[in-house]
Amino acid sequence: MQIPSSSRWDVTPVEAMQIQRELAARVSAQDALGEVRLVAGVDVGLEGAQNQIARAAVVVLTFPELAPVDYAIARLPVTFPYIPGLLAFRELPAVLNALEKLKINPDVLIVDGQGRAHPRRLGIASHLGVWLDCATIGCAKSLLCGRAKEPANRAGAWAPLIERAETIGAAVRTRAGVTPVYVSVGHRVSLKRAIEIVLRCCKGYRLPETTRCAHRVAGGRTILQNCPTKL
C-alpha cells in the first residue's frame, strides 16, 4: 500500500490538537465506496515492560465471506505520551508501517478506535483515512465523547451517538445480550454504510471479525495460517 512520506509525529500535544482541528475539516462523510470486496481490520497492541513498543497489525479479509487473505505487522518505539484523544500520534506511525507491507489493498479499513466520535472530530480512524485518502470506519469498544440511548437488545439495533446536537456516530448492538460497539465515520463513507459494513463483518461475536483478527495478530497470539503473507 502506498504511504505518504511527509507525516509529522514529533509534535507537542498542543501542536497535535491543532493538526487534528485542521485535518477534521477534510473528513468526508459521503460514500466514496463502490462494491466492497476486501475489508481490513487495524489494531495496535503494546509490548515491553513500559509499553514502549507499538505492535500494529492489519488483516485483510474478503467481503462478505470474511476469509483472511493478507496481513502485516510492524513494531515501532512509542514516542508520544499517552493523552486521551491523541491516540493517533502514538499508534499511527506503526499502523502506516504495517500498511506499507500489505500486498493486497483493501477497499475499506475498520479501525479499532474512533472516527468522528472524537472531541475534535478526528479520531485515529479519521486521521488515517484523511492522511491516506481512503475509506475508513471507526469501531470502538468504548465511548470517548457523546451520549447514546441504549439500542434495542437485538443484533443490528442501533441508536445515534450525539454530542452538542450533532450526530457523531452510533451505538450498535452487534449481538443480543452484549454491550454495543461505537461506530463512526472515518473518511469517505457515510454513517449508514459504516454501520452496515460493521454488522456484516460480525459472526456472532460482539466485535467484527476484522477487529478480532487484527487484535489476535497485534497481540502475537495467533498466526493466520491461510494468509499468503507471513509474520
C-alpha positions in Angstrom: 0.0 0.0 0.0 1.4 3.4 -1.0 2.0 5.6 2.1 2.7 9.4 2.0 6.2 10.1 3.4 5.7 13.5 4.9 3.9 12.6 8.1 5.0 14.6 11.2 4.7 12.8 14.5 7.4 14.7 16.6 5.0 17.3 17.8 3.8 18.6 21.1 0.3 17.8 22.4 -0.8 21.4 21.6 0.5 21.1 18.1 -1.2 17.6 17.8 -4.5 19.1 18.7 -4.1 21.9 16.1 -3.3 19.3 13.5 -6.5 17.4 14.4 -8.6 20.5 14.0 -7.1 21.2 10.6 -7.5 17.7 9.3 -11.0 17.4 10.7 -12.2 19.9 8.1 -11.1 17.5 5.4 -13.1 14.5 6.6 -15.8 13.4 4.1 -18.9 11.6 5.4 -20.1 11.0 1.8 -19.9 7.5 0.4 -17.0 7.1 -2.0 -17.1 3.3 -2.0 -18.1 1.2 -4.9 -18.6 -2.5 -4.4 -16.7 -3.7 -1.3 -14.8 -6.9 -1.9 -12.0 -6.5 0.7 -12.1 -5.2 4.2 -9.3 -4.8 6.6 -9.0 -4.6 10.4 -6.5 -2.3 12.1 -5.4 -2.8 15.7 -2.4 -1.9 17.9 -1.0 -3.6 20.9 1.8 -2.6 23.2 4.9 -4.5 24.2 7.6 -4.2 26.7 7.7 -3.6 30.5 6.9 0.1 30.0 4.6 -0.4 26.9 7.3 1.3 24.9 6.8 -0.7 21.7 3.7 -0.3 19.5 2.9 -3.5 17.6 0.4 -2.7 14.8 -1.5 -5.4 12.8 -3.5 -5.1 9.6 -5.5 -8.1 8.4 -7.3 -8.1 5.0 -10.4 -10.3 4.6 -12.7 -11.0 1.7 -16.1 -9.4 2.0 -18.7 -10.7 2.7 -17.1 -14.1 3.3 -14.5 -12.7 5.8 -11.7 -15.1 4.8 -8.2 -13.7 5.6 -6.1 -13.2 2.5 -3.3 -10.9 3.6 -1.8 -9.4 6.8 1.2 -7.5 8.0 2.6 -6.3 11.3 5.0 -3.6 12.3 6.8 -2.8 15.6 8.0 0.7 16.4 9.0 2.6 19.5 6.3 4.7 21.1 7.5 8.3 21.1 4.3 10.2 22.0 2.8 10.3 25.6 -0.5 8.7 26.5 -3.1 11.5 26.3 -6.8 10.7 25.7 -7.9 12.0 22.3 -4.4 11.9 20.9 -4.1 8.2 20.3 -3.2 8.6 16.6 0.1 10.2 17.4 1.1 7.2 19.5 -0.1 4.5 17.2 -0.3 5.7 13.5 3.4 5.5 12.8 3.3 1.7 13.4 0.0 1.4 11.6 1.3 3.1 8.5 4.4 0.9 8.6 2.3 -2.2 8.6 0.0 -0.9 5.8 3.1 -0.3 3.7 3.9 -4.0 3.9 0.5 -5.2 2.5 0.5 -6.9 -0.8 -3.3 -6.6 -1.2 -5.0 -3.2 -0.9 -8.4 -3.3 1.0 -11.4 -1.3 -0.1 -12.1 -0.1 3.4 -10.2 -0.1 6.7 -12.1 -0.8 10.0 -10.0 0.7 12.8 -10.2 -0.3 16.5 -10.8 3.3 17.6 -12.8 6.4 17.0 -13.5 8.2 13.8 -15.7 11.4 14.0 -16.8 10.4 17.5 -14.0 12.4 18.9 -13.8 15.8 20.8 -12.1 17.4 17.7 -13.9 15.1 15.3 -10.7 13.4 14.2 -10.1 10.1 15.9 -7.5 7.7 14.7 -9.8 6.2 12.0 -10.5 9.7 10.5 -6.8 10.7 10.8 -5.8 7.6 9.0 -8.4 8.0 6.3 -7.7 11.6 5.6 -3.9 11.0 5.5 -4.2 8.1 3.1 -7.3 9.5 1.3 -9.0 6.1 1.7 -12.3 4.8 3.1 -12.1 4.2 6.9 -14.5 3.3 9.7 -14.1 3.8 13.4 -15.4 0.9 15.5 -14.6 1.4 19.2 -15.2 -0.7 22.2 -15.9 2.3 24.5 -17.1 5.9 24.3 -14.7 8.9 24.1 -17.4 11.5 23.9 -21.1 12.0 23.2 -24.2 10.1 24.5 -26.4 7.5 23.0 -29.6 5.8 24.2 -29.4 2.0 24.8 -30.2 0.3 21.5 -32.8 -2.5 21.4 -31.5 -5.8 22.6 -31.2 -7.5 19.2 -28.4 -7.8 16.7 -28.5 -4.9 14.2 -30.2 -2.4 16.5 -28.5 1.0 16.9 -29.0 4.4 18.4 -27.4 7.7 17.3 -24.4 8.9 19.3 -24.9 12.7 19.9 -22.8 15.5 21.2 -23.9 19.1 21.2 -26.9 18.3 19.0 -24.6 16.7 16.4 -24.8 13.0 15.4 -21.2 11.9 15.6 -21.7 8.1 15.4 -23.9 5.3 16.6 -24.1 2.8 19.4 -24.5 -0.5 17.6 -25.7 -3.8 19.0 -23.9 -6.5 17.2 -25.3 -9.3 19.2 -28.2 -9.7 21.7 -27.1 -9.6 25.3 -23.8 -7.8 24.8 -22.9 -4.1 25.2 -22.9 -2.1 22.0 -19.8 -1.0 20.0 -19.5 2.6 18.8 -19.3 3.1 15.1 -18.4 6.4 13.5 -17.4 7.8 10.1 -13.7 7.6 9.5 -13.5 9.1 6.0 -15.2 8.7 2.6 -18.1 6.6 4.0 -21.5 7.6 5.4 -22.6 6.6 8.8 -25.3 4.4 7.4 -22.9 2.5 5.2 -20.3 2.2 8.1 -22.9 0.6 10.3 -24.0 -1.8 7.5 -20.4 -2.9 6.8 -19.6 -3.4 10.5 -22.7 -5.5 11.0 -21.9 -7.6 8.0 -18.4 -8.2 9.4 -19.8 -9.7 12.6 -20.1 -13.5 13.1 -21.9 -13.9 16.3 -19.4 -12.0 18.5 -19.5 -8.5 19.9 -16.6 -7.3 17.7 -16.4 -7.6 13.9 -14.1 -10.3 12.5 -11.8 -7.5 11.2 -11.1 -6.3 14.7 -10.9 -9.8 16.2 -8.4 -11.0 13.6 -6.3 -7.8 13.8 -6.3 -8.0 17.6 -5.1 -11.6 17.7 -2.2 -10.7 15.3 -1.3 -7.5 17.1 -1.2 -9.4 20.4 1.0 -12.1 18.9 -1.4 -14.9 19.8 -2.5 -16.3 16.5 -0.9 -16.6 13.1 -3.5 -16.8 10.3 -2.2 -19.9 8.5 -4.3 -19.4 5.4 -2.8 -16.0 4.5 0.0 -15.8 1.9 1.8 -13.1 3.9 3.7 -14.5 6.9 4.6 -12.7 10.1 
